Amino acid sequence: MQANRLIHEKSPYLLQHAHNPVDWYPWGEEAFAKARAENKPIFLSIGYSTCHWCHVMERESFESEAIGELLNRHFVSIKVDREERPDVDRIYMTFVQATTGSGGWPMSVWLTPDLKPFYGGTYFAPDARYGRPGFSSVLEQLAQAWLTKREQLLASSEAMIDQIGRAVEVRPDTSVLNPEALESAFHYFRRSFDSKLGGFGGAPKFPRPVVFDFLLRYHAFAKNPEALEMTLFTLREMAKGGMHDHLGGGFHRYSVDDRWFVPHFEKMLYDQAQLAVSYLEAYQITQESAFLTTFEGIFRYISRDLTHPEGGFYSAEDADSAPDPAQPKEKSEGAFYIWSYAELVETLGPERAEWFAHRYGCEEEGNVAHDPHGEFTGRNILSEANPIESTARRYSLDPEKLKSDLAAMRDDLLTARARRPRPHLDDKILTAWNGLMISALARGARILAEKHPEIAQKCLDSALRAADFVAKNLYDSETRTLYRRWREGERAIPGFLDDYAFFAQAQIDLYEATFDSGRLQMALDLTTRMFELFEDRENGAFFSSGAGADLVLRLKEDYDGAEPSGNSVAVLNLLRLAGYTGMNELRDTALDALRAFAKRLTEQGPTAPLMLAAWMHDVAPKGQIVIAGAAEDARLKALVDEARRRFRPFTAVIVLARDEDRERFARWVPALAGMAPVDGAPAAYVCENFTCQLPVTNVDELAKLLD
């Protein structure tokens, strides 16, 4: 079939639709001009390349000649990759949620030629089902309404945009920043906590790592043990379940049930990045090896399957793949990951397969009890159904030997799995998501440096390569422009708030891993540019997109969902940078943003848990540990290891070991110029708001000050 205009795009999602009979346009002026010239409504379809129901709607509707003819005759059809254009997605998702009560992808929205929405939904089946009209019927009715009720539709779209604009407007009001909001949010999560299975609320269960960020910091801030235990229990249960890839490492998108067993099988970079941080921090607090093992699995998965040869990180892997190599187009969800019992026996042999099946809950008839689509019938999803100890007792085996044997079995099955048709890889490289992954690996390098130096070094090497990739390929130093997406040698789409904030966060985390103050300078440079592009100086906080974009609204995103909001990360960055540099103007800007969101934080704090964590960062005692000495002195490393050992999320560790770092920090905070080794020995200065105690040169003395 002849290709449409999407063939010239780089987005994997748009390219998936390049041979549809629909006359698709990418988002842009060419499509808008056609709609205005022909006075046609716009059909806007938004999704992403690893979206299961996007694939279903394409097969059922967008590959249909009849539906293509309807769309081409009555509408100007635009296809958008939500991962490339989150600004477009946010506006129309807000409309769909406001008018239907729910949202998701694929998202289907009908717009006037001036881009104002008048009707929307998500997935539409091609024919009427379950009392709902089919896609063809919806298209015909909307085309007729445009001809006969156009003025009503135009008035409706104007009113809706005005209503949404008022609803999402963020500006300071009479609300004040009340610390009770922190306790209120904790109690919300406590009430919704599933004490039997982990997580918050019922099925489907999403990991939402921003909740762990809040709870772990609330534990440190309020000395609340329940906040810690809810997090640790949930992380343990998630790691046991089928949502966790027990062979290849990493996590699938979410669990369709309440016990983390049956996942939606797509894998997203942003999930891996945030969960890596959660498991690292759980390990730092508890020293439980299982948390470290789970993190290592995430890192292996990212290194093996989601890393570009030059260091950047790919975006995602699909849920769907072909069970049969001979029929590559016949795909089903989870086919790459699930196993028949016969396949286990074929790969492991009968005896070892029996041991493995008991440990991972596999059955000869398959272990998914309810499978309405028949995709898992007779197959097994792996989960840690029985502990190693009970499995060893059942088969009279030595537990340590069984543990080693199970590791070898997992390797054998991973090798066998690699011969299957792989799910589609979305190989575009997004600045924001790379920023999250760089942060995770930098934190791994910091947290693991003392006890696991080899793993820490690998994390650091990977983080630095990715940061260099983004700086080389997605940043224009002349115009100080950070771009959103890179693929096949092309960078495109000027960055959004998320891109600047997440990549600046990565630079701060890299400083904490390397103590190279140039990383803090890069974070400051990105933040300065972020102010210029996105700051609302009159009302506080940051717009998600720049001025002058092809949008009907500029939103200030504050919802910390599957990804943290750009505003939450930006506020936290400002407070962290203020702690390092003493620049009070950074804190002032952060407080302006918090005041702008004060009503939301007070009334709906659990929707923005990372912003609440940023608020904690401001109200908690401001700690600094300044360590001065020669970089090559082993005693300096011992002091640094002691300073890093504890989970102290509100403390900044500054190391003055190189001339350029001493000079830079002396410019930022003149008081640091006088902090030097004592009698030739590296010295640690424990400070609060840059008021410091007498220096110590002994690790035990430093430990006493920190405990």
N, C-alpha and C positions, 0 to 999 in steps of 0.2 A: 504494500500500500504506500502511496506517495506520502512523504513526510510533510508535517505542518511546520509552522514557524518555530516550534519548540526545539527542533533539531539543531538550531544554532545556539542553544543555551548550554550552560555547564552544569546546572543543577541535575543530579541523578533523578530526582523526582520528575522534573519537567521532561527530561529525556525519556522517561518511561512512557510518557504520553505523546511522544513525537510522531507516532504513526497511527494515532487514533483518527477516525473519520471526522472528529470535531475540529473545526478550524480554530484551534487554540492560539491565543496571544499570550506572551508574557506580560506581567504588570508593567505598564509604561504608557507613554504619551501616544504611541501609535494606536493602541487599543482604545484609549480614551477619545482620541480624535475621531475614530471610526464611529464610536457610539454617539458622539455629538452630531457628526455629519449626517448619520442615518437615523438619528433620533430613536435608537434602540436601547433597551435596557441591557445591562451587563450581567452575565452569569459568572460569578466568581467562585472558583473551586480551589480550596486550600487544603493541603495535606503535606505529607513528607514521604520519602522513598521507602521507609521501612514500616509503614503503617498498614496493618493487615486489612482493615476495612476500606482503606483507599484502594488497595488492590482489588477487593471484591467489587467495589463500585465501578472501577475501570472495566473489569471483565464483563460485568452485567450491563453497563450503560454506555460508557465512553467508547467501547469497541463496537457498539451497535450502530449499524448504518442508519437505522430508522431514527434512533435518538440523536445521532450526529446530525441528521438532516433537520430535525426539529430545532436543535440548538443553533445551527448555522443560519436557518431561515429567520428566526425570531430574536436572536440575542447576539451580542458580542461576548465570546467566551474567553475568560482569562484564567490561567492556571498559575498558582503561587505556591512556592515552597516555603512553608512556615518557618523553617529553620534558617533560610536566607533572609526572609522578610518578617521577623517577629513583630515589627511595628504594624504592618498591615493586618497580620493575624490577630493581634490584640484588639484592634478596633472592632473588627467584625465578629470576633468571638464575644466581645462584650455585648454587641447587639443580639447575637443568637441566644446567649444566656438570658438576656433581659426579656426576650420575646417568647422563648420556648421553655425556660426554666432549666435548661441543661446545655451542654456543649461537647465538642469533641471533633475528631477528624475521621473521615473527610468532612470538611465544613463547606456547605453550599449556601451561597448568599446571592440575592438578586439586588442590583444597584441601579439607581438612575444614572444617566450619562455623566452627572457631576459627582459620582461615587458615593451617594447617600443610599443606605440600605432601606429596602421596603419589605423584604421577605427573606427568611432564612431557615436553615436546619442543618442537619449533619448528613448521615448516610440516608439515601433514598433508594429503596428497592425499585427495580425497573417496572414492576407491576404491583397492583394493589395487594397488600398483605396485612393480615391482622387488623383489619378495619382502617388501615392507613392508605392514602392514595399512592399510586405508583409514580415514578419519576416522570414518565411520559405524560401522565395526566396533569401533574403539577406544572410541567412546562407549557402545556396547552392552555391551562387555566390562567397562568400568569401572562402568557402572550396575549390572550383575549382581554385580560384586565388592563394591560398596557394600552390596548386600542380603545377600550370603552370607558375605563375609569382612571385615565392617566392623571387627571388633576387630583384625584383622591390619593393616588399612590405618591405623587410628588409632595402633597401636603403632609402625608403620613411620614414620609422619609425626612422631611424638614423637622417635623415635630420630634421624631425619634432621635435624630442627631442632637437636637437642642436638649432633649431630656437626658440623653447619655452624657453630654458635655457637663450638665449641671451635676449629675450623679457622681461623676468621676473627678470633679474639680477638687483640687487639693490646695488649701490655703489655711493659714493660721486662723483660729477662732478663739472662743473663750475657754476651750479645753486647755488643761495644763498637763504637763508631764507628771503623772502620779505614780510613784514607785509601787503602789498597790497593784498596778496592772501586771507587774511581773508575777506576783503571787496569784492573781486571778488567772493568768494564762497557765501557770503550773497546775492549778486546781482543775482547769478545763481538761488538760491532758490526763490528769489523774482520774477524772470521772470517765473519760472515754477509753482508758487503758484496758486492754484485754489481758487480765492477769493469768489466764490459762494458756493462751496461744501467742501472746505478745502483740505489739502493734496497738493502734488506736482506732476504735470503731470496728465495724464489721466488714464483710466482703463487698467489693474487692478491696484488697489491702495493698496500698502503695507504701514504699519505704519512707519517702519524704524526709531525707536526712536533715533538713533544716530544723526539724523538731528535735533531733538528737543534739544539734548544735546548741539549741536553747537549753535543753534539759541538763546537759553536761555543764554548761556555764552557770545555770541556776544552782546546780549542786555545788559548784565552787564558790559562788557568790553568797548563797544563803545557807551553806553547809547542810543541804537537804539530802539525806540518803535515798529517799524515795525517787527523786529525780534521776539519780544514778542507776538505781536498780531497775526502773522501768526501761531505761535505755539498754542496759546490759542484757536484760532478759529478752528484749525484742531482737537485739542483734544476734544473740545465740539462736533463737528460734528461726530467724530468717536464714542463718547459715546452715541450719539443719535441713531446711525445706527444699522443695523442688524449684523454687524461684532461684536458688543458688545453683550454678553449674558446677557439679561436683567433679567433673572430669576436666573441663577446660578453664575453670575459674571465672570469676565475675558473676554478675547478677542479671537476670532477666528483668523486664520492665516492672511488672507487678504480679500479684497473685490474684487469680479470679475467685479463690475461696478464702476462708478466714484462717486457714492453717498454713499458709505459705507453700502449699503443695503444688497445685496446678498453676503454672505461670502463663502470662502472655509472653511469648518467647523472644520478642525483640530485645536487643541489647543496645543501650544508649551510652555514649561516652560520659554524659553529665551524671548519670547514675553511678557509673564506676568511680568517677572522680570523688563525688561527695561521700559515697559509702566507704571508699578507701580512707578518707579522713575519719569517719565515724569509727571504723575498726581500729585504726591507728590510735585514736585518743582513748578508746576502751582498753587497748593493750597498755598504753602509757599509764593509765590509772590503776589497772588491776594486775598487770604483768601475766595475764592468762595467755598461754601459748596459742590457744585456739583462735583468739582474735588476730594474732600475728599471722597465723596460717591462712586465715581468710583474706587478709590484706595481701599476702604474697600471691595468692591465687588471682586476685584482681590484677596485680602488677604483671604477672606472667601472661594473663590474657591480653592486656593492653599491649605489652611488648611484642607478643607473638602475632596478634591478629588486627590490632588497630593502630599500628605505627607505620608512618610513611618512611621509606628508606632514608630520607634526610632529616627525620626527627619529629615532624608534626604528627598530630593524632587525628585519625579518621573519626567520623561522626557516629556511625551506628552499624549494626547488622540486623537484618530482617528477621521476622518471626517465621516466615514461610520459606520452604525449600522443597525440592522434588524428592519424594521417597524412592523413586525409581530413576536411576541414571538414564535409562533408555527413553524416558518420557520427561525431559527437563522442564517442559512447560506446565506439567500437571503438578502443582505445588499444594502443600498442606502445611498448616501451622505445626511447628515443633518437630517436623520430620527428621531434622538433623540431630536432634537431641534425645529422642526416645528410643526404647529398645524392646524387642520381643525377647522372650525367655530363650528362644532357640538361638538368637544372635549372641546372647551372653554365653551360652554353652559352646557355640562354635568358636568364639574368641578365647574363652577362658578354660574350657574343658568342664566336664560335668561337676567334679568335686569343687573346684574353685568357684564356679558359677553359683553353686548352692550357698557357699559362704558369702559371696558377694551379694546374692539376692536377699539373704537374711539381713545383712547389714543395711542395704539400701532399699528394702521394702519391695522388691520385685516379685511378681507372681507369674505362674505359667500362663494364666488367662489374661494377664495385664492388671494393673493396679489402679486404674482410673474408674471409679464406680459410676459416675454420671458423665457421659460424653455425648451431648445432644447432637453434635455434628459428625460423630463417628471417626474423628481424626485420630483418637488415641486408643480405639478399640483393639484389645489384644496386645497392647504395648505398655511399657513401663516408664514412668517418670522417676528419676532417681532422687531419693531423699534419705536422710540418715534416720531410718525407721527404728533401728535397734543399736544400742551402744556397742562399741568394740568388745567391752568386757563380757556382756551377756552373749554376744555372738561367739566369743572364744569358749565360754562355758558350754554353750549348746553343742559345739563340735569338738570339745576336749582339746582345745588349741591353746598355745601360749599367747597371751594378749599382745605382747610386744612383737612376737613373730607374726601374728595375724595383722597387726598394724602395718608392718613392713610389706607383707604379702598384698594387702589391700592397696597400698600405694602402687605396687607393681601392676596389679590388676587395672587400676585406673589408667595407668600409662598405656597398657595394652589396649584398653577400650578407646582411649583418646586416639591412638594410632589408627585403630579400625574406623573410628568416626571420621577421621580426616580424609578417608577415601570416599566418603559420601558426597553428593552434590552440596556445596556450601550455600548457606543463605546469601542473599544479595548483600554486598558491602556498599554502604554509602561512604564514598571515599573523599567527599569534600572536607576541607579543613576549616573549621570555624574558630575565630579568635576567642570568643567568649568561652566556648567549651574547652579549648586548649588551655585557656587561663585557669579553669577549674582543675584540670588534670595536672598542670604544672604545679599548682598550689599543693595538691595532694602528694605528689612525689617529693616536693621540697619539704613538706612536713614529715614525710617518711624518712628523708635524709636526716632531719633534725632529731626526730624521736628515736630513731634506731642507731644513731651514730655511736653511742657508747657500747652497747651490748651486741649489736649486729652490724659491725662496720662494713662488711662486704655488701650486705643488702642495701645499707644506707648509701654506699658509693654508687651502686647501680641505679638507685632512685635518683640521686643527684645528677648523674651523667644523663639520664633520660630527660629529666626536667630541664637541664641546661640546653640540651640539643633542641628540645621543643621550643624553648624560649628564643633561642637563636633563629630557629626556623620562622617563627612569627615575626621577629624583628626584621629579618631579611626579606621575607616574602609578603608580609601584610602591613608593613609600616613604611610610610613615605616620610623620611626625616625632613625633607625640604618643606613640605606643606604641613608637617606634623599631623598627618592623617593616618589613622589606624583603620584598616579595611576589615570587613566582616568575613569574607569567604575567599578561599584559595582552592583552585582545582585545576589540574593539568596545566600548570604554569601561568594561570590567569588569576589575578586578584580582582575583586569587584565588590561593590556596595560599601560606601563609607560606613564606618562602624557606628553602632548604637551605644547607648549608655552601658549596656551589659558588656560590650566588648572592651570599652575603656576601663570600666570598674573591675571586671574579672581579671584582665591582664595586669592592671596595676596591683591588684591583690597578689597575683603570682609573683610580681617583683618584690613585694614586701616579704612574702614567704621565702623567696630565694635569698633575700638578705638574712633571714633568720637561720637559713641552712648554711650560708657561706660567710656571713659577716663582711661581705663586699658592699660598702656603702654606696657604690655606684648603682646598685639595684634600688636603693631607696631614692636616689636622685632620679632614676628612670620612673619610679612610681610617682614622684612629685611632678615630673614633666607631663606624664599622662593625665594626672589629676588636674593640672593647670589647663590642659587642653579640654578636659571634660567640663570644667567650669565654663569655658568659652562656648562650648557647643550646646550644653544641656541645662545649665543652671537657671532656675527661676529666681532671680535676685530679689524680685519684689515680694514673692509669696513663699520662698523657701523650697527646698528639695530640687529634684532633677527631672526633666522630661526624658522619656525613653528614647525619643528621636530628635534629630536636629530641626531647626527652623527651616521653613521653605521646602519641606518634603512634600511628595504627592499624596497627602493624607487629608482627611476631613477633620481629624482631631489630633491634638498632641496630648498623649496620656502621660501621667506620672504613675508608673507601675509600682505597687507596694505589696503585691501578693507573693509570699514566699511559698511556691508550690513545688513541683518537680524540680524546678531550678530556682535558686534564690533570685529575688528581684534585684535589678540594678541599683535601686535606691538603697536597699539594705546593705549591699556590699560596699557601695560608695560611702555611706555613713561610717561603716566600720573601718574602711580604709582611712578616712579622714582622722578618726580618733586614734588609730594605730600610728599614723604618720605624725600626728601632733605629739604623741608620746615619745617618739624617737627624736623629733626635731625641735620640740618646744615651740612650734609655730601655733600660737593661740588662735590665729585667724582660721586655721583648719578646723579646730574644735568649734569655733563660732559658727562656721558654715554647717558643720554636722548638727549642731544644736538647732539651727534654723530649720533644717530638714526634719528633725525629730519633732519640733513644735508644729510643723506643717501637718505631720501625721499623728499628732497627739490624740485627736478624737478617735481615729481608727485604732491606735494602739490601746486606748483606754476601753473602748467598747468592743473591739474585735481583735484583740491582741493575738490570739492563736492563728489568725490569718497571716501574721507577719512575725514569726518566731525569730528569724534572724535579725530583724530590726530591733526586737526586744533584747536580743543578745548584744547588739551594738549599744543600746541604751545602758545595759548592765556595764558594758566596758567603760562608759562615761561615769557612772555613779559609783563603781567599785573603786577602792583605793588604788591610786596610780603608782604602780611599782616599776622601778628600773633596777637592773643589775648591770653595773658597768665593770668590765674586766679589762685591765690594762697589762700589757706584757709583750714579749717578743713572740711572733707567730710560731717560731720553731721550738719554743720552750714547752716541754711536755707538761710542766706544771700548769701552764695556761690552759691546755686541753683538759686537765683534770678539773680545774675550776669551772670551765665551760660545761663539762659533762654534769657536774653537780648542779649548776644553775638550770640546766635543761631537764633534769630528771623528773621533776614534779609537773603535774598538770596545773599550770598557773596561767590561765588564758588572758589575764589582765596585766601581765608583767612583760616589760620589754627588756630583752637582753642585748646589751651593746658591748661589742668587743673592739678595743682600740689596740690593734696589733700591727697595723701598717701605717706608714706616714700619711698616705692619702686619706685613710679613714680618720686618723686623728685630726687632720686639717679640716676635713669636711664637717665632722661633728663639732669641732671648736667654733666653726662659723655658725652652725645651727644653734648650739648651746654652749656659750662661752665658758660656763662653769666646768664643762668637761675637760677643758684644756689643762686644768690642774690635776687631773686624775692620772696617776702614773704608777709604775711599779714601786714597791717598797723595798729598799735595800737590795735592789737588783732582782727581786722575786716578783712574779706576776701577782697582782692584787685585785681583789673584788670589792667593789663599793656597792652596798645594798642601799637603795634610795627610795624615797617616796616623794613624788613631785619634785625630783631633783634636789631634795634635801637628804643628805647621805650620812650614814653611820661611818664610824672609823673603818678604814680598809682592813681586810683580812687576807692573809696569804695562804692559809691552811684550809684544806677541803672540809675538815671536821668543823672548823669555826664557821665556814660559810653555811654548812648544813644546819648548824644551830640557829643562825640568823633566819634561815628560810623555813624552818619547821615551826 
